[in-house]
Amino acid sequence: MIDGRTVAALRTGRGWTIRELSERSGVEYTALSRIERGQRLGTWKQANALAKTLGVRLADITVQPGEAPTGRTEHGNARVA
């Protein structure tokens, strides 16, 4: 659900550590670390908190079921807009 790579890119673009984003958003440090590494999908509550803290839309940091975080499907085909 949460695109961890996008969250990590937004976080580092702001010069924040994982701990800083965790403290600002209220998302537990270990959960956030796992989300960024793709080891955890995250919850809607976490996604909302991260989007608000990062100043982006929820859709900017989430992916649909069956869609890979890179914007490609699980089968490697590019998304069609």
N, C-alpha and C positions, 0 to 999 in steps of 0.2 A: 504494500500500500504506500508507504513513504519511500521516496526515491532517495536513499542515503547518499548517493554520489552527489546529487544536486544540493542536498542539505550541507554536505561537507564543503562543496565549492562555494556556496553562499557564505558559510561560516568563515572559511579561510579568507574569502574576499573582503570580509570585514575586519580581518586580523584577530579574530576570536579563537580561543582554544575550545576544545570540547567542554572543558569544565566551565568556561565563561558562558557558553551557550546554554549549558545545563542549568546554571544558576539563574540566568536571565529568563529562561523559558519555564523552569520548573520541571523539566523532563530529567529523570534520574540519569546521572552520568553514565552508568554501565549500560542502561537501555539505549541512550543516545549513541554511545560508542558502537554498540551492536547494530543499530539501525544504519549508521554510516558505513559499516563494513558489510552490510547486506546479510547479516546473521539474524536479523529480527525485522518483522514488517512494521511494527509500531501500531498504535491505536489511533482512532480518530481524535481522541482527546490530545494525544501527543502531537499529531499532525497539526491540529488547530493551534496549539501552543507554539510550535516551531514556526509555522507560517506567520503568526502574529508577531513573534519576536524578531523574525528575519525581515518583516515588512513586505511579504509577498502574498499572493493568493494561494489558497489551499491547493488549487489545481497545479500550481507551479512546482510543488514538491511531492505530489502523489502520482502514482501510476495505477492504471486500471488492472483488474485481475487478468492474467495471461499476457500482460504487456511487460517487456523487460525495461529496466530503468533507463536504458539508452534510447528509448523511443522505438524499439523494434519488438516484434512479437517473440514469443519463445521459440518460434521456428526460424527466426533470423530474417523474416521479411519486413521490409520497411512499412511503417504505418501509412495508411492512406487517409488524408485529411478530408 
